[in-house]
Amino acid sequence: MNKNQWITELQLEPHVEGGYFRRTYQADYMHEAIPYATAPRCLMTSIFYMLTDDSPSDYLHVNRADIIHYFHAGSPLTYMIVHPDGKLERIRLGNNPAAGEQLQLLVKGGCWKTALLERGEFGLISEAVSPGFEYADIALITKAEVQTRFPELWIKLRSCIKP
């Protein structure tokens, strides 16, 4: 299937971070003791997420919750993860372990991340977020913040900043 067929079949919509998505699951169970939350949160949520050749990256952002990414189809995605100490890690999520790709990837809450489709028409993944995703839990980084927090990474990250 091509990207448009996947978008139609999975009923994906544009995402604020870039790419396309659809929420596929939200746990019925809630948790009240989440330190950063002002209200109870679902224990877990899950989405389909796809980057395409016309939306090939998501913007550098941080989430408070842990996120596990699962590769499904298309071309691999390259993740750049900036840990709280400023260490930059590059990981390829794809279906070819012999080429150094991973089928799943954990990004801990508090790490800045961006994903890039460097070749191909699309890369399709799922994400499981625990505690469940809420828009209040993410922040997109600005140019000024990158230059202040991670000045040595500016050249590597500048193309992943939301204009």
C-alpha positions in Angstrom: 0.0 0.0 0.0 1.1 3.6 -0.6 1.0 6.4 1.9 -2.4 7.7 0.8 -3.9 4.2 1.1 -2.5 3.8 4.6 -3.8 7.3 5.6 -7.3 6.4 4.3 -7.4 2.8 5.7 -6.2 3.9 9.2 -8.2 7.1 9.1 -5.1 9.2 10.0 -5.2 13.0 10.4 -2.5 15.6 10.5 -0.7 15.8 13.9 0.5 19.0 15.6 4.0 17.6 15.9 4.1 16.8 12.1 3.1 13.6 10.3 -0.3 11.9 10.6 -1.9 10.0 13.5 -5.0 8.4 15.0 -5.6 7.4 18.6 -6.5 3.7 18.7 -6.7 3.0 22.4 -7.4 4.7 25.7 -7.4 2.6 28.9 -10.6 2.6 30.9 -8.5 2.5 34.1 -7.3 5.8 35.6 -4.4 6.6 37.9 -4.6 9.5 40.3 -1.0 9.6 41.7 0.9 11.0 38.7 3.2 13.7 40.1 2.9 16.1 37.1 -0.8 15.7 36.4 -3.5 17.9 37.9 -6.2 15.3 37.2 -6.4 11.5 37.0 -4.9 10.0 33.8 -5.6 6.9 31.8 -3.0 4.2 32.5 -2.2 4.0 28.8 -3.0 5.4 25.4 -1.9 4.2 21.9 -1.8 5.7 18.4 -0.9 5.0 14.9 1.7 7.5 13.7 3.1 8.0 10.2 5.7 10.3 8.7 5.5 10.8 4.9 7.7 12.3 2.2 5.5 15.4 2.3 5.7 15.5 6.2 9.0 13.8 6.8 9.8 14.9 10.4 8.1 15.6 13.6 9.2 18.7 15.5 11.6 18.4 18.4 9.5 17.9 21.5 9.4 16.5 25.0 6.8 14.4 26.7 6.4 13.8 30.4 5.4 10.2 29.9 7.3 7.2 28.7 6.6 6.2 25.1 7.3 2.9 23.4 7.4 3.1 19.6 6.7 0.0 17.4 7.6 -0.2 13.7 5.0 -1.5 11.3 5.6 -0.7 7.6 7.4 1.4 5.1 10.9 3.0 5.4 12.8 3.2 8.7 12.6 6.3 10.9 15.6 7.9 12.5 15.1 9.1 16.0 17.2 11.8 17.5 16.8 11.8 21.3 18.3 14.4 23.5 18.6 13.2 27.1 18.2 15.6 30.0 22.1 15.7 30.4 22.3 16.9 26.7 23.6 13.6 25.3 22.3 13.1 21.7 21.4 9.6 20.7 20.5 8.5 17.1 18.4 5.3 16.8 16.8 3.8 13.6 13.4 2.3 14.0 12.7 -0.2 11.2 12.4 -3.9 10.3 16.0 -4.8 9.5 17.9 -5.6 12.6 20.9 -6.8 10.5 21.2 -3.1 9.4 21.1 -1.9 13.0 17.4 -1.1 13.0 15.2 -1.7 16.0 11.6 -3.0 15.9 10.7 -1.1 19.0 12.1 1.9 20.9 11.5 3.3 24.4 11.9 7.0 24.9 11.7 7.9 28.5 9.7 10.9 29.7 11.8 14.0 30.0 13.9 13.3 26.9 13.6 15.6 23.8 12.9 13.7 20.6 12.4 14.0 16.9 11.8 11.4 14.2 12.9 11.7 10.6 11.9 9.9 7.4 15.2 10.2 5.5 14.1 8.1 2.5 11.0 6.5 1.0 7.4 7.5 0.8 6.3 6.7 4.4 7.2 5.1 7.8 4.3 3.7 9.9 4.6 3.1 13.6 2.5 2.8 16.7 3.1 4.4 20.0 2.0 3.3 23.5 2.2 6.1 26.1 2.0 5.5 29.8 0.6 7.2 31.7 -1.8 8.1 28.9 -1.1 10.9 26.5 -2.5 14.4 27.1 -1.6 17.4 25.1 -0.8 19.3 28.3 2.2 16.9 28.8 4.1 17.9 25.7 6.2 20.9 24.8 7.7 21.8 21.4 11.1 23.5 21.7 11.8 26.9 20.2 15.0 28.0 18.4 16.0 30.1 21.3 15.5 27.2 23.8 17.7 24.9 21.7 20.4 27.6 21.4 20.3 28.1 25.2 19.8 24.5 26.4 21.8 22.6 23.7 24.0 25.1 21.9 26.4 22.4 20.8 23.5 20.5 19.1 22.1 23.5 17.3 23.4 22.5 13.8 22.1 19.0 14.2 18.6 20.0 15.5 17.8 23.2 13.7 15.8 21.5 10.9 13.6 19.9 13.5 12.3 23.1 15.2 8.8 24.2 14.5 9.0 27.5 12.6 
